[in-house]
Amino acid sequence: MAAGGPYLADRHVARGATCESCHGVKTPAPGSRVKTEKCLACHGSYEKVAQKTAAMKMNPHDSHLGEGKCTACHKGHQKPVLMCNDCHKFDMQPK
C-alpha cells in the first residue's frame, strides 16, 4: 500500500507502521485479519477509543453490543463498513 492512499492501511503506512506492525509478520497471507489486541496495543483500551469518538452524533465505539472486533468495521485494505447498519440505519460514513 502507498502512503496517502484511500484505505486504513495507507494511513497507517503514512504514520510509519509496517505490515508487521499490525499483522505480526513481514509478509501476511492475503486476506489475513488483524486481531483486535493488535489494534488496542497502539490505540489504547476500547474505552479510550470510544472517548476519541465521543463527540460524534452516534459514537460507533460505544455500542450496546459491547467491545466488538475492530475489523467488523475497519477494513485495512478495503473500504470500511458501519456494522451498526446491519440492524440500524445511521446516516454516517466510517473513515
LUMMIVO-298867 format. One record per atom (N, C-alpha, C, CB): residue in one letter; atom name; x, y, z. Coordinates in pm, whole numbers, plus 50000, padded with zeros to 5 digits. Glycine has a CB too. Example, Ala and Ser with C-alpha at 12.3 -4.5 7.8 and 13.67 -1.06 7.14 Angstrom:
REM LUMMIVO-298867
{node a; N; {51319; 49431; 50780}}
{node a; CA; {51230; 49550; 50780}}
{node a; C; {51320; 49670; 50780}}
{node a; CB; {51131; 49553; 50905}}
{node s; N; {51285; 49775; 50708}}
{node s; CA; {51367; 49894; 50714}}
{node s; C; {51290; 50003; 50787}}
{node s; CB; {51408; 49940; 50572}}
***
This chain:
REM LUMMIVO-298867
{node m; N; {50085; 49881; 50000}}
{node m; CA; {50000; 50000; 50000}}
{node m; C; {50089; 50125; 50000}}
{node m; CB; {49904; 50000; 50123}}
{node a; N; {50041; 50227; 49939}}
{node a; CA; {50116; 50352; 49933}}
{node a; C; {50063; 50449; 50037}}
{node a; CB; {50107; 50414; 49793}}
{node a; N; {50154; 50520; 50101}}
{node a; CA; {50113; 50622; 50197}}
{node a; C; {50029; 50726; 50124}}
{node a; CB; {50236; 50689; 50265}}
{node g; N; {49922; 50769; 50186}}
{node g; CA; {49836; 50868; 50124}}
{node g; C; {49723; 50809; 50043}}
{node g; CB; {49916; 50957; 50038}}
{node g; N; {49713; 50677; 50036}}
{node g; CA; {49605; 50612; 49962}}
{node g; C; {49475; 50621; 50039}}
{node g; CB; {49640; 50466; 49935}}
{node p; N; {49369; 50562; 49987}}
{node p; CA; {49236; 50581; 50044}}
{node p; C; {49200; 50490; 50162}}
{node p; CB; {49136; 50561; 49939}}
{node y; N; {49284; 50393; 50195}}
{node y; CA; {49243; 50294; 50295}}
{node y; C; {49315; 50311; 50428}}
{node y; CB; {49268; 50156; 50242}}
{node l; N; {49263; 50244; 50528}}
{node l; CA; {49318; 50249; 50662}}
{node l; C; {49465; 50208; 50664}}
{node l; CB; {49237; 50159; 50756}}
{node a; N; {49500; 50103; 50592}}
{node a; CA; {49639; 50059; 50587}}
{node a; C; {49729; 50169; 50533}}
{node a; CB; {49653; 49933; 50501}}
{node d; N; {49680; 50245; 50437}}
{node d; CA; {49758; 50355; 50381}}
{node d; C; {49786; 50462; 50485}}
{node d; CB; {49686; 50416; 50261}}
{node r; N; {49686; 50492; 50567}}
{node r; CA; {49706; 50592; 50674}}
{node r; C; {49805; 50541; 50778}}
{node r; CB; {49571; 50626; 50742}}
{node h; N; {49803; 50411; 50805}}
{node h; CA; {49899; 50354; 50899}}
{node h; C; {50041; 50362; 50842}}
{node h; CB; {49862; 50208; 50931}}
{node v; N; {50057; 50331; 50714}}
{node v; CA; {50188; 50340; 50649}}
{node v; C; {50239; 50484; 50653}}
{node v; CB; {50181; 50290; 50502}}
{node a; N; {50152; 50579; 50629}}
{node a; CA; {50191; 50720; 50631}}
{node a; C; {50241; 50763; 50770}}
{node a; CB; {50073; 50808; 50590}}
{node r; N; {50198; 50691; 50873}}
{node r; CA; {50240; 50722; 51009}}
{node r; C; {50357; 50633; 51055}}
{node r; CB; {50123; 50706; 51105}}
{node g; N; {50412; 50556; 50961}}
{node g; CA; {50531; 50478; 50992}}
{node g; C; {50508; 50333; 51027}}
{node g; CB; {50602; 50541; 51101}}
{node a; N; {50386; 50285; 51024}}
{node a; CA; {50358; 50145; 51054}}
{node a; C; {50398; 50058; 50935}}
{node a; CB; {50208; 50125; 51088}}
{node t; N; {50432; 49935; 50964}}
{node t; CA; {50465; 49837; 50860}}
{node t; C; {50358; 49728; 50862}}
{node t; CB; {50608; 49776; 50882}}
{node c; N; {50361; 49641; 50765}}
{node c; CA; {50268; 49526; 50764}}
{node c; C; {50283; 49448; 50894}}
{node c; CB; {50294; 49434; 50640}}
{node e; N; {50408; 49427; 50935}}
{node e; CA; {50437; 49351; 51056}}
{node e; C; {50381; 49418; 51181}}
{node e; CB; {50587; 49332; 51070}}
{node s; N; {50374; 49551; 51180}}
{node s; CA; {50321; 49623; 51297}}
{node s; C; {50180; 49576; 51332}}
{node s; CB; {50320; 49774; 51269}}
{node c; N; {50099; 49553; 51232}}
{node c; CA; {49959; 49514; 51255}}
{node c; C; {49938; 49364; 51242}}
{node c; CB; {49869; 49586; 51158}}
{node h; N; {49996; 49304; 51139}}
{node h; CA; {49972; 49162; 51111}}
{node h; C; {50062; 49068; 51191}}
{node h; CB; {49991; 49136; 50964}}
{node g; N; {50174; 49119; 51243}}
{node g; CA; {50263; 49036; 51320}}
{node g; C; {50365; 48959; 51238}}
{node g; CB; {50184; 48940; 51399}}
{node v; N; {50354; 48965; 51107}}
{node v; CA; {50451; 48902; 51017}}
{node v; C; {50486; 49000; 50906}}
{node v; CB; {50394; 48768; 50958}}
{node k; N; {50606; 48985; 50851}}
{node k; CA; {50653; 49078; 50748}}
{node k; C; {50570; 49070; 50621}}
{node k; CB; {50798; 49050; 50715}}
{node t; N; {50533; 48948; 50580}}
{node t; CA; {50452; 48929; 50460}}
{node t; C; {50327; 48850; 50497}}
{node t; CB; {50534; 48856; 50348}}
{node p; N; {50218; 48920; 50531}}
{node p; CA; {50096; 48849; 50571}}
{node p; C; {50030; 48777; 50454}}
{node p; CB; {49997; 48946; 50634}}
{node a; N; {49961; 48670; 50485}}
{node a; CA; {49886; 48597; 50383}}
{node a; C; {49771; 48685; 50332}}
{node a; CB; {49831; 48463; 50440}}
{node p; N; {49740; 48677; 50205}}
{node p; CA; {49628; 48755; 50152}}
{node p; C; {49500; 48728; 50231}}
{node p; CB; {49607; 48723; 50003}}
{node g; N; {49431; 48834; 50268}}
{node g; CA; {49306; 48821; 50342}}
{node g; C; {49322; 48799; 50491}}
{node g; CB; {49228; 48710; 50286}}
{node s; N; {49445; 48800; 50540}}
{node s; CA; {49464; 48778; 50684}}
{node s; C; {49410; 48897; 50762}}
{node s; CB; {49614; 48755; 50717}}
{node r; N; {49351; 48869; 50875}}
{node r; CA; {49288; 48971; 50960}}
{node r; C; {49383; 49012; 51072}}
{node r; CB; {49156; 48920; 51018}}
{node v; N; {49366; 49133; 51116}}
{node v; CA; {49441; 49184; 51231}}
{node v; C; {49355; 49161; 51354}}
{node v; CB; {49477; 49336; 51214}}
{node k; N; {49416; 49111; 51460}}
{node k; CA; {49343; 49086; 51584}}
{node k; C; {49321; 49218; 51658}}
{node k; CB; {49420; 48986; 51673}}
{node t; N; {49207; 49229; 51724}}
{node t; CA; {49172; 49349; 51799}}
{node t; C; {49281; 49385; 51900}}
{node t; CB; {49038; 49330; 51871}}
{node e; N; {49343; 49285; 51959}}
{node e; CA; {49450; 49310; 52056}}
{node e; C; {49564; 49391; 51994}}
{node e; CB; {49504; 49178; 52112}}
{node k; N; {49593; 49365; 51867}}
{node k; CA; {49698; 49441; 51797}}
{node k; C; {49656; 49587; 51781}}
{node k; CB; {49728; 49378; 51660}}
{node c; N; {49529; 49610; 51747}}
{node c; CA; {49479; 49746; 51732}}
{node c; C; {49491; 49821; 51865}}
{node c; CB; {49332; 49746; 51683}}
{node l; N; {49446; 49756; 51971}}
{node l; CA; {49443; 49821; 52102}}
{node l; C; {49582; 49839; 52161}}
{node l; CB; {49358; 49740; 52198}}
{node a; N; {49680; 49761; 52114}}
{node a; CA; {49818; 49778; 52161}}
{node a; C; {49869; 49919; 52129}}
{node a; CB; {49910; 49672; 52099}}
{node c; N; {49825; 49974; 52018}}
{node c; CA; {49864; 50110; 51979}}
{node c; C; {49759; 50215; 52015}}
{node c; CB; {49890; 50115; 51829}}
{node h; N; {49633; 50179; 51998}}
{node h; CA; {49525; 50277; 52015}}
{node h; C; {49473; 50286; 52157}}
{node h; CB; {49412; 50244; 51923}}
{node g; N; {49521; 50200; 52247}}
{node g; CA; {49478; 50202; 52386}}
{node g; C; {49358; 50112; 52407}}
{node g; CB; {49444; 50344; 52429}}
{node s; N; {49293; 50128; 52520}}
{node s; CA; {49178; 50044; 52553}}
{node s; C; {49058; 50079; 52466}}
{node s; CB; {49141; 50060; 52701}}
{node y; N; {48960; 49991; 52465}}
{node y; CA; {48838; 50017; 52390}}
{node y; C; {48771; 50143; 52442}}
{node y; CB; {48742; 49897; 52397}}
{node e; N; {48776; 50164; 52574}}
{node e; CA; {48718; 50285; 52635}}
{node e; C; {48788; 50410; 52584}}
{node e; CB; {48726; 50278; 52789}}
{node k; N; {48919; 50402; 52568}}
{node k; CA; {48996; 50516; 52518}}
{node k; C; {48958; 50548; 52374}}
{node k; CB; {49147; 50487; 52528}}
{node v; N; {48938; 50445; 52293}}
{node v; CA; {48896; 50466; 52154}}
{node v; C; {48757; 50531; 52153}}
{node v; CB; {48894; 50330; 52076}}
{node a; N; {48667; 50485; 52239}}
{node a; CA; {48532; 50542; 52246}}
{node a; C; {48537; 50688; 52287}}
{node a; CB; {48445; 50463; 52345}}
{node q; N; {48630; 50725; 52373}}
{node q; CA; {48644; 50865; 52413}}
{node q; C; {48684; 50953; 52294}}
{node q; CB; {48748; 50878; 52526}}
{node k; N; {48767; 50900; 52206}}
{node k; CA; {48813; 50976; 52089}}
{node k; C; {48699; 51006; 51992}}
{node k; CB; {48923; 50900; 52017}}
{node t; N; {48594; 50924; 51992}}
{node t; CA; {48482; 50944; 51901}}
{node t; C; {48355; 50985; 51975}}
{node t; CB; {48456; 50818; 51821}}
{node a; N; {48370; 51029; 52099}}
{node a; CA; {48254; 51064; 52183}}
{node a; C; {48173; 51181; 52128}}
{node a; CB; {48301; 51098; 52322}}
{node a; N; {48235; 51272; 52054}}
{node a; CA; {48165; 51390; 52003}}
{node a; C; {48082; 51360; 51879}}
{node a; CB; {48264; 51499; 51973}}
{node m; N; {48094; 51241; 51825}}
{node m; CA; {48017; 51207; 51706}}
{node m; C; {47869; 51196; 51741}}
{node m; CB; {48067; 51075; 51644}}
{node k; N; {47783; 51223; 51643}}
{node k; CA; {47638; 51215; 51663}}
{node k; C; {47598; 51078; 51719}}
{node k; CB; {47565; 51243; 51531}}
{node m; N; {47655; 50973; 51663}}
{node m; CA; {47637; 50837; 51711}}
{node m; C; {47777; 50780; 51727}}
{node m; CB; {47547; 50750; 51613}}
{node n; N; {47815; 50750; 51850}}
{node n; CA; {47951; 50701; 51876}}
{node n; C; {47959; 50552; 51842}}
{node n; CB; {47992; 50726; 52024}}
{node p; N; {48026; 50516; 51733}}
{node p; CA; {48031; 50376; 51692}}
{node p; C; {48114; 50288; 51786}}
{node p; CB; {48087; 50366; 51553}}
{node h; N; {48192; 50350; 51872}}
{node h; CA; {48276; 50274; 51966}}
{node h; C; {48212; 50263; 52104}}
{node h; CB; {48413; 50338; 51977}}
{node d; N; {48089; 50309; 52118}}
{node d; CA; {48013; 50298; 52243}}
{node d; C; {47885; 50222; 52210}}
{node d; CB; {47982; 50441; 52307}}
{node s; N; {47900; 50093; 52190}}
{node s; CA; {47792; 50011; 52137}}
{node s; C; {47720; 49933; 52246}}
{node s; CB; {47845; 49917; 52033}}
{node h; N; {47592; 49913; 52228}}
{node h; CA; {47516; 49829; 52320}}
{node h; C; {47558; 49682; 52307}}
{node h; CB; {47365; 49843; 52293}}
{node l; N; {47636; 49652; 52204}}
{node l; CA; {47688; 49516; 52185}}
{node l; C; {47818; 49492; 52261}}
{node l; CB; {47709; 49489; 52037}}
{node g; N; {47870; 49596; 52324}}
{node g; CA; {47995; 49583; 52398}}
{node g; C; {48115; 49604; 52308}}
{node g; CB; {48004; 49447; 52464}}
{node e; N; {48226; 49544; 52345}}
{node e; CA; {48350; 49561; 52271}}
{node e; C; {48354; 49465; 52153}}
{node e; CB; {48472; 49538; 52363}}
{node g; N; {48338; 49519; 52035}}
{node g; CA; {48339; 49436; 51914}}
{node g; C; {48479; 49424; 51856}}
{node g; CB; {48245; 49494; 51810}}
{node k; N; {48489; 49345; 51752}}
{node k; CA; {48617; 49333; 51680}}
{node k; C; {48635; 49456; 51594}}
{node k; CB; {48621; 49202; 51594}}
{node c; N; {48753; 49513; 51597}}
{node c; CA; {48781; 49632; 51516}}
{node c; C; {48756; 49606; 51368}}
{node c; CB; {48924; 49678; 51538}}
{node t; N; {48790; 49484; 51324}}
{node t; CA; {48778; 49452; 51182}}
{node t; C; {48634; 49430; 51136}}
{node t; CB; {48858; 49328; 51151}}
{node a; N; {48538; 49437; 51229}}
{node a; CA; {48398; 49429; 51188}}
{node a; C; {48361; 49552; 51105}}
{node a; CB; {48305; 49418; 51312}}
{node c; N; {48427; 49663; 51133}}
{node c; CA; {48402; 49787; 51058}}
{node c; C; {48526; 49831; 50979}}
{node c; CB; {48359; 49900; 51154}}
{node h; N; {48640; 49827; 51045}}
{node h; CA; {48764; 49875; 50984}}
{node h; C; {48827; 49767; 50898}}
{node h; CB; {48863; 49922; 51092}}
{node k; N; {48838; 49796; 50771}}
{node k; CA; {48897; 49702; 50674}}
{node k; C; {49027; 49765; 50625}}
{node k; CB; {48799; 49672; 50553}}
{node g; N; {49138; 49708; 50661}}
{node g; CA; {49269; 49768; 50632}}
{node g; C; {49293; 49801; 50486}}
{node g; CB; {49375; 49679; 50677}}
{node h; N; {49254; 49712; 50398}}
{node h; CA; {49285; 49729; 50256}}
{node h; C; {49159; 49739; 50170}}
{node h; CB; {49371; 49613; 50207}}
{node q; N; {49048; 49770; 50234}}
{node q; CA; {48920; 49787; 50165}}
{node q; C; {48845; 49903; 50229}}
{node q; CB; {48834; 49655; 50171}}
{node k; N; {48738; 49944; 50164}}
{node k; CA; {48654; 50049; 50217}}
{node k; C; {48591; 50000; 50349}}
{node k; CB; {48544; 50090; 50113}}
{node p; N; {48588; 50085; 50452}}
{node p; CA; {48526; 50043; 50579}}
{node p; C; {48375; 50030; 50566}}
{node p; CB; {48561; 50143; 50689}}
{node v; N; {48316; 49962; 50662}}
{node v; CA; {48171; 49947; 50669}}
{node v; C; {48126; 49987; 50809}}
{node v; CB; {48127; 49800; 50634}}
{node l; N; {48000; 50022; 50822}}
{node l; CA; {47945; 50051; 50954}}
{node l; C; {47859; 49932; 50994}}
{node l; CB; {47861; 50184; 50953}}
{node m; N; {47915; 49845; 51076}}
{node m; CA; {47847; 49723; 51118}}
{node m; C; {47710; 49754; 51181}}
{node m; CB; {47933; 49645; 51217}}
{node c; N; {47697; 49866; 51248}}
{node c; CA; {47571; 49904; 51312}}
{node c; C; {47455; 49907; 51212}}
{node c; CB; {47584; 50041; 51380}}
{node n; N; {47488; 49940; 51087}}
{node n; CA; {47384; 49949; 50985}}
{node n; C; {47332; 49814; 50939}}
{node n; CB; {47436; 50025; 50866}}
{node d; N; {47388; 49705; 50993}}
{node d; CA; {47330; 49573; 50965}}
{node d; C; {47190; 49564; 51027}}
{node d; CB; {47421; 49460; 51020}}
{node c; N; {47169; 49635; 51138}}
{node c; CA; {47039; 49635; 51206}}
{node c; C; {46973; 49772; 51207}}
{node c; CB; {47054; 49586; 51349}}
{node h; N; {47054; 49876; 51212}}
{node h; CA; {47005; 50014; 51219}}
{node h; C; {47032; 50083; 51086}}
{node h; CB; {47074; 50092; 51336}}
{node k; N; {46989; 50207; 51077}}
{node k; CA; {47017; 50287; 50958}}
{node k; C; {47068; 50423; 51002}}
{node k; CB; {46889; 50302; 50868}}
{node f; N; {47197; 50428; 51036}}
{node f; CA; {47260; 50553; 51076}}
{node f; C; {47316; 50622; 50952}}
{node f; CB; {47372; 50529; 51180}}
{node d; N; {47301; 50754; 50949}}
{node d; CA; {47350; 50832; 50837}}
{node d; C; {47489; 50884; 50869}}
{node d; CB; {47253; 50949; 50805}}
{node m; N; {47586; 50794; 50864}}
{node m; CA; {47724; 50836; 50885}}
{node m; C; {47813; 50748; 50801}}
{node m; CB; {47763; 50829; 51034}}
{node q; N; {47925; 50805; 50761}}
{node q; CA; {48022; 50732; 50680}}
{node q; C; {48144; 50701; 50766}}
{node q; CB; {48063; 50812; 50554}}
{node p; N; {48183; 50575; 50777}}
{node p; CA; {48304; 50542; 50853}}
{node p; C; {48427; 50591; 50779}}
{node p; CB; {48313; 50392; 50877}}
{node k; N; {48534; 50616; 50853}}
{node k; CA; {48661; 50660; 50794}}
{node k; C; {48763; 50551; 50803}}
{node k; CB; {48714; 50785; 50862}}
***
